[in-house]
Amino acid sequence: MLKSALERDQMARPFEQVIREFGEMVKSDPSLFDQLRTTPDKESFIDLYIRLAAERGCNFTRDDLLIVVQEQKQGSNWVIPKPVLRLIADRF
C-alpha cells in the first residue's frame, strides 16, 4: 500500500524527483555547493538553483521549488538533502 501511494505521488508531482536528483548533485559536487553558497539572497539563490539544475537536465519551475521548500520547512516532505536545505534556510 505504501509503495502504491509513493508511485501515485510521483505521478502527480514529477517535479519532486527532478528536484531530489539535482539536490543530490549539489550535495556531492563541491563546486555547485560553493556557487549556491555565494548567493546573497532568496531571489538570487532561486534563480541560480533553477539555472544550474537546467544546465544539468533537471528542469522544474520556481513554483515547484517553492512548494518543495515550504513543505520541507513544515516537515511534511523531504525532497531536498539536508546540506542543501541549510543553504536554503539561510536565505528563506
QUISULUR-V795186 format. One line per field, one symbol per residue. phi: phi as a letter, one per 30 degrees, with the letter a starting at -180 (. if undefined). burial: # if it has 16 or more other C-alpha atoms within 10 Angstrom, else .. A space follows every 10 residues. Layout:
phi: ???
burial: ???
This chain:
phi: .ddddddddd ddbddddddd ddeddddcbe ddededdddd aedddeeded dddddcicca cededddddd ddddicaccc eedddddded cc
burial: .......... ....###### #######... .##..##.#. ....##..## .##....### ....#..##. .......### #..##.##.. ..
